[in-house]
Amino acid sequence: MIEPFPQGDYAELAVSSHYSFLRGASSPKHLVAAALLNGHRGMGLADRNTVAGVVRAWSALKSLREHGLLPPDYLRDGSGPGEVTVNEDETIDPALSDEVKRRAAKFKLILGARLVFNDGAPDILAYPETRAGWGRLTRLLTKGNLRARKGECEIGLGDLLKAPEDILLIVMPPRDLAGFDKVLTRIAQAAPGAVWLGVAMLRQGDDHRRLERLQAMALKAGVPLLALNDVLYHAASERDLQDVLTCIREGATIETAGRR
């Protein structure tokens, strides 16, 4: 069982679920529950070139608000329609349901997509503000899917910047920052007032120097910094699964994967 932490003001806006194929290790509902139980005020779910996790995330929050518990899992059991097994989710202790409902009532869930480009541009978390913004985002993803083979999405930064209206953009800096300032300025000029620079500590020994460089780039481009953690799983117990997914994606083994 997961015990709740005291509530704070932080909201994690860079979360990937297992709908980010071979990158995220946790389901949308467990990520929502973990954010709530860890005392976060909200969460942003943005999977890799897809909005496939949107419904699961919203249904989880609805269940948390109404019952204080996560919805069950329905598993197919047989070949006929309606032949399913219902597995109750025991992540949350029923004794905590009243506290969970209280927190969930004010929990802010925002949904979008993590846009991964084919032209070397940095990833961008795209969160639509309006129905028109959702239309632009989903058309962009559809265009990318039609260009690529099944399971892939081919979009370039120019595709997004042709019509960025009504979409909030969080730019995720690459590991190598050479030339990144020019790309950030281009994005900021295309969508004035709707761009943030996301910063996560990589824990690789140069975090302070990297943060200073990103601060200077953000100031030059006229965009604010946004603290992120770039979440891939909801609990430390999922780390082993995350490592296995990484090895499958990279074509490596646990023994040879190193720091990947």
N, C-alpha and C positions, 0 to 999 in steps of 0.2 A: 504494500500500500504506500502511496505517496502522501506524506504529511504536508500541509500548506505552510508556506513561508509568509512572513509579514508582508503586507502590500507596500509597494513603492510607486514611483512615478515612471519607471522605465517601460518602454515598449520596444520589443525586438521586431525590426522591419525587414530583416533579411533572413527568411526562413524557407528552406527547401524540404519538401516531403518526398516520399518514395515515388511520387509521380515524376520527379526529376530522375529519370532512369539511370541506374547504376551510380547515382550521386547522393540522393537522400536515403536514409535508412528507416525513417519513421512515418507512420500514417498521419494525415492531416489532423484527425481527431485527437491523437495522442500529443501532437505538438500544441494544439490549442489548450488541452487540459494541462500540459506541463507549464505553459506560459501563465495560465491562470493560477495554478497552485504555487508557482514560484513568485507570486506577488506582482506580476506584470500588469500594467494598465491596459495593454492591448498587444496585438501581434499583426504582422504583415506576412501573408503567405504568397510567395512568388516562385513558382516552379519554372524549370528550364524550358522556355519556348512552348508553354502550355498553360491552360487554365483548368486542367483536368481535376485538380484537387479542390476546386471552389465549392462544389456541392457538399462534399464530405466535411469540409471545414465548417460551413454554415450549419449543417445538420447537427454537428457535434455541439456547437455553441447553443443552438436551440434546445437540445436535450439538456445541456448543463443549466440553462436558464429555467427550464420547466421542471426538471427532476433532480438536478444536482448530481447527475450521473451521466456517463457516456453511453451512447446508443450501442446496442449489441451488434455483433458481427453475424451476417447471414451467409452461410456457406452452402454451396450446392451439394446435395446429397442424393444422387440418382440422376437419371436422364430426363425425367418428366418435368413439366412446368410446376412450380410450387414445391418441388421436393428440395427442401433446404433444412439445414440444422442451424438453430439459433444458439450462439455462444454469448452469454452475458459478459460484458466488459467489467472486470473487477479492479480497474486501475484506481478508482476512487472509493474510499471507505464510505458506505452508506451513512455512517455516523457523522460524516462531514458534509452531507448533502445540503443542509441549510446554509452553511457558510459558503459553499460552492455556488449555490443559487444567488446569494447576495453579491458575491464578486462578479458572477457572470452577467448579472443585470446591467453592470456598468462597463463591462469589458468591451473594448473596441477592436473589431476584427476588420482589417482591410485586405483586399484581395487584388491580385494582379498577375504579372508574369515576369520572369527573369529573361530578358532578351539577350540571346547569345548570337553574335554576329559572325558572318563568314568572311569578313574583310579585315579582321584583326582589331576591330574596335573593342573597347572594354565592355563588359557586361553592363546592362542597365536594368534596374528594377523599375518596372512600369506599372503605376497604380492609377487606374482611371478615376477621375473625379465625378463624371456624369455618365449618363446613358450614351451620349454621343462619343465620349472617350472610350467606353467599352466597345462601341461599334468600330472605332478606329483600331483599337488594339486587336480585336478578334479578326478583323479583315487583314491586318498585317500578318497575323499568325497563319491564317488560311492561305494567304499568298505564299508564305514561306513553305508551307506544307505541300502545296501544289508544285512547287519548283523542285522538291527533293523526293528521294525515294522514301518508302514507308518508314516511319519512325524517326525521320530527320526533318529539319526545318532550315531553309536557306533564305536568310534575310541579311541585308546590309544596313549599316547605320543610316545611309541616305534614305532607305525606305521609311524608317521611323521619322526622320527629320522633315520629310515632305509634309507630314500632317501630325504634329505633336500636340495639337490643341486638346485641352481637357484631360491631359494625362500628366501625372506627377512623376518625375524621373529622378532616380537615385543612381548616380554613376558609381560603379564599383572599380576602383583603380587596379590595374594589373600589377603583378609582382615587379616587373621591370617598368620604371616610370619614365624612361626615355621617350620624349615626344608626347607624353600624356597631357601636358599642359595645353598644347594646341588643340587636341581633341576635346578636352573639357571646355575650352573657350568656345569652340564651334557649337557644342551642344547647348551651352548656356545662351548663346546668341540666337539659336533657333527656337528656344523655349524659355524666354525671359521670365523670371519669377517662379518657375516650376522645376528647377533643377537643384539637387543637393549632391554633395560629394560624400559618399559613404566611406567610413574608415573603420577597419577592424584591426586589432593587434594580432600580428602574425606569429609573435613569440619566436622570432628567429634571430634575436640579438641586435637588430638595428631599428627597433620600433620607434625610439625617440627621434632618430634622424629621419626616418621615413615620415613620421607625423609632421615634423617641421617642414619637410618638402611639400607635403600635401596641403598644409596650412597656407604656404606661400602660393601654391597653384590655385587654391580656392579663392584666396584674396584677389589674385590677379584676374581670375575669371568672374569674380563677383557672385560667388555661390557660397552658401553656408555649409559647414561640416556637419555630418550626422554620424553619431556613434552606433556601430553595429557589431554583431558577433558572427554573422554568416553561419547560421545554425543548420546542421545537417541531420541531427537526431535529437530525440527528446530527453534521453536519460543516458547517464554514463554506461549503463549496462548494454547499450546498443553499439558501443564502440567496436566490439569484435565484428558485428555484422557490417558496420561501416567499412572496416578494414577489408573484409571479404569482397564487398561490392567494389571497392577501389581496385583490388587485385584483378577482378574480372574485367573491369573497364580498361585497365592498363596492360592486361595480358601478362601479369606478373604473379609471383607467389608471395605468401606471407614472408618467407625467408629472404626474398630478393627485392621486395617493394621499397625498402628503405624509408625515406621521409615522404614518399608520395601520398 
